[in-house]
Amino acid sequence: MSEIENITIEEGFDKLNDIIGKMEDGEVSLDESFKLYNEGINLVKICNDKIDFVEKQIKLLEKDGEDDVF
């Protein structure tokens, strides 16, 4: 597992904001823009997977809670 896969969702969003800022700045080369774009796509995928995992965990918790009888 790479270092980038171990980041939190919040850290991923912060890195994405940094990448967007660099690309909007217009001071990066085409080659660097391509690298930043690829890094951003990877971050989006990782964050999306983490969000999906959290959503599944919440659904499981909600499902378990529905079975309780008061």
C-alpha positions as CSV (number, residue, x, y, z in Angstrom):
1,M,0.0,0.0,0.0
2,S,1.5,3.3,-1.0
3,E,1.8,6.3,1.3
4,I,-0.9,8.2,-0.5
5,E,-3.4,5.4,0.2
6,N,-2.9,5.9,4.0
7,I,-4.0,9.5,4.1
8,T,-7.3,10.5,5.6
9,I,-10.2,11.9,3.6
10,E,-9.4,15.3,4.9
11,E,-5.8,15.1,4.0
12,G,-6.8,13.9,0.5
13,F,-9.1,16.9,0.1
14,D,-6.4,19.3,1.3
15,K,-3.9,17.8,-1.3
16,L,-6.6,18.1,-4.0
17,N,-7.1,21.7,-3.2
18,D,-3.3,22.3,-3.4
19,I,-3.2,20.5,-6.8
20,I,-6.1,22.6,-8.1
21,G,-4.4,25.8,-6.9
22,K,-1.1,24.9,-8.6
23,M,-2.9,24.1,-11.9
24,E,-5.0,27.3,-11.7
25,D,-1.9,29.3,-11.1
26,G,-0.8,28.7,-14.7
27,E,2.9,28.7,-13.7
28,V,3.4,24.9,-14.2
29,S,4.6,23.3,-17.4
30,L,2.4,21.0,-19.4
31,D,4.3,18.0,-18.2
32,E,3.9,19.1,-14.5
33,S,0.2,19.7,-15.2
34,F,-0.2,16.2,-16.5
35,K,1.6,14.8,-13.4
36,L,-0.6,16.9,-11.1
37,Y,-3.7,15.8,-13.0
38,N,-2.8,12.1,-12.5
39,E,-2.1,12.7,-8.8
40,G,-5.4,14.4,-8.5
41,I,-7.3,11.5,-10.2
42,N,-5.6,9.0,-7.9
43,L,-6.5,11.1,-4.8
44,V,-10.2,11.3,-6.0
45,K,-10.3,7.5,-6.4
46,I,-8.7,7.0,-2.9
47,C,-11.0,9.5,-1.2
48,N,-14.1,8.0,-3.0
49,D,-13.1,4.5,-1.8
50,K,-12.7,5.7,1.7
51,I,-16.1,7.5,1.6
52,D,-17.8,4.4,0.2
53,F,-16.3,2.3,3.0
54,V,-17.6,4.8,5.6
55,E,-21.0,4.8,4.1
56,K,-21.1,1.0,4.1
57,Q,-20.1,1.0,7.8
58,I,-22.8,3.5,8.6
59,K,-25.4,1.4,6.8
60,L,-24.3,-1.7,8.7
61,L,-24.6,0.2,12.0
62,E,-28.0,1.5,11.1
63,K,-29.1,-2.0,10.1
64,D,-27.9,-3.5,13.4
65,G,-29.7,-0.7,15.3
66,E,-33.1,-1.5,13.5
67,D,-33.1,-5.0,15.0
68,D,-33.1,-3.8,18.6
69,V,-36.4,-4.1,20.4
70,F,-37.0,-1.5,23.2
